[in-house]
Amino acid sequence: MARFVRLAALGTAAALLVGGCGGASDDGKDDKAGERSPTAAQPTGASPATAALPASLTGQKLDWRRCRGTADSPVPGHAWQCTTLKAPLDWSRPDGPTIDLALVRTKARGGDRIGSLLFNFGGPGGSGVSALPGFASTVSSLRERYDLVSWDPRGVGASEGVRCRSDKKIQAAEAIDATPDTPAEEQAYLADATDFGEGCRKAAGPLLEHVSTTDTARDMDLMRQVLGDAKTHYFGMSYGTELGGVYAHLFPQHVGRVVLDAVVDPTADTVGHAENQTRGFQRALDDYLKSTGQDPEKGTRKIAALLDRIDAHPLPTSSGRELTQTLAVTGIVLPLYSESGWPTLTSALDAAEEGDGSELLELADSYNERDPSGKYGTTTHSQRVISCLDDKQRPTLRETKASLARFEKISPVFGDFLGWDTAGWCHDWPVAGQFDTPEVSAPGAAPVLLVGNTGDPATPYEGARRMADELGKGVGVLLTWKGEGHGAYGSGSSCVDATVDAYLLKGTVPKDGKVCS
């Protein structure tokens, strides 16, 4: 089972769009008259959340060394260094057992260094250690004044990463219908969810109760102290925006220059997120269909009919594996993350209509991190253990079935899948969830720049405005890009890139509501 909610798919996030600016603009000068500047990086008193931390944590001396490659990530260039940071397993017992968090950095090139700029690329479950070096060319301008730093959050990758089942079991589970049509399929679907959760419990042990977004936000503030920064400067994407909002709530006095791009709606619960994303992907599909000269309603019905046929009779592929309906939906989703992927989607759909599922399967495998040898990545495992600890809501089978008509009305292509996902994702999970929606209010924090993309399928644009409102008056500042794809920075808009760079490098806060077209 693959979940689309809050997954960052950075490999396809760069849409090749070039747009101009509309609305307010800036001239690039520091702290321009009439605009607000983030609070200068002056030392502040310790917050209640960090006041009692032992010196063994806050006084750590990090041993930065040349990074080593892994099976999933090659060795980055000589400019990159890696280390580990010790953090409490249980933040309610900061003097108790610790876990190791993997960090990566490249140092600032210029002499006028601001500090460290932390990155989280989404998920939850994405590895920052492997992602940041690949993202370096996009953020090269930021390296002039920042050490660029990222990490594998707890439960991810090299930071006590959780693997809940074997590659063999993952592939076997692909045959399970994620949109069950019969009582037997429903039973198999929920039994698989129970089995996955039990595998996570065995693999993670005590860590399973300590991988929440709140835990990781506290890890971030420990990083700030150990890295020697008075303020946390941060760039969060997709799920990383939720993490940034939670951090701002917990540590408003430590908020420095913070950018949140592809913003998660903090007011939505589990079902609300699924509904938002159903709308977002259908909106992206409509835009794709229009680009090919098709009527969106007719084109959607055609794709839905194809998926129904695949549900009854999976398609053969050149690999010898079958393309199931679940894998087909996953294959359709991936190219919708970026407008540059639309031609690939056309080719894959045309081939499927002719009875060949090879191209859609290749796209699904890419999304599911499956290599040609049959080895799978673990992002989905980490995503599930983090989100199921965060999310308190556990829709029952009865509640889910009652909501399916609403989901299918929103999208005949994605509604069934995302509706059923609300029942299966955290079904029978070994630990209870912590909240219905995250608390992100941050009164007194410096201005936080939110970047919303009107064509974002995974984190629909409306979430950016809601995050701004929840952060509070004078804190959330919204920048809108009228574009396509998941995320905005580095996606082809010189207006977006210049506005974000001016904020991070010069402290220039744009007018709330600025639009880049």
Number of C-alpha atoms within 10 A of each C-alpha: 23 21 18 24 24 27 25 25 21 20 14 17 25 22 22 16 17 13 15 13 18 14 12 13 14 15 9 16 11 16 17 16 9 9 14 16 19 21 16 12 17 10 11 10 10 13 13 10 13 17 9 11 18 11 9 12 19 19 14 15 11 14 10 14 12 15 20 11 11 10 5 11 12 11 13 18 11 9 11 19 19 20 17 19 21 19 26 21 21 18 20 10 11 17 17 11 12 16 17 18 23 23 25 26 23 21 18 20 15 13 9 10 15 19 21 26 26 24 22 29 26 24 26 30 30 27 26 26 26 23 20 25 21 14 15 14 12 15 15 13 14 21 20 18 21 25 20 26 25 27 31 26 32 29 28 28 25 21 20 17 22 29 23 24 18 12 16 11 11 17 16 10 17 17 16 19 20 26 19 18 10 10 9 9 15 19 12 17 22 21 15 17 21 19 16 25 25 17 19 23 20 14 16 20 11 12 20 21 22 20 24 24 25 19 22 22 22 20 20 21 23 22 25 21 17 16 18 13 20 20 26 27 22 26 22 23 31 28 27 29 30 26 27 27 30 25 27 28 22 22 23 22 22 26 27 26 27 26 24 29 27 32 35 31 28 26 17 17 17 22 19 15 23 26 22 22 23 29 22 25 26 22 21 25 24 17 19 23 19 14 13 13 9 14 13 19 12 11 18 19 14 14 17 17 14 18 22 14 15 22 19 10 13 22 23 17 18 11 11 8 14 20 28 26 26 22 28 27 21 25 26 25 24 25 26 30 28 28 25 18 19 21 12 18 21 16 12 23 20 14 15 23 16 10 15 20 28 22 22 29 28 21 24 24 19 19 22 21 17 19 13 11 6 12 14 20 16 22 23 26 23 26 23 24 32 26 23 27 22 22 19 18 19 22 19 13 16 9 12 19 15 12 17 17 15 14 23 17 14 19 24 20 26 26 26 23 27 27 25 23 24 25 24 25 25 27 23 18 22 18 15 16 19 18 13 16 17 21 19 24 24 26 16 17 22 23 28 27 26 27 28 30 28 25 26 29 28 31 34 27 25 17 22 30 21 19 25 26 19 21 25 18 14 17 24 26 25 24 25 24 27 19 25 26 28 33 33 29 27 18 22 16 22 17 20 26 19 14 23 25 18 21 24 25 19 19 24 25 25 25 17 19 14 20 22 23 17
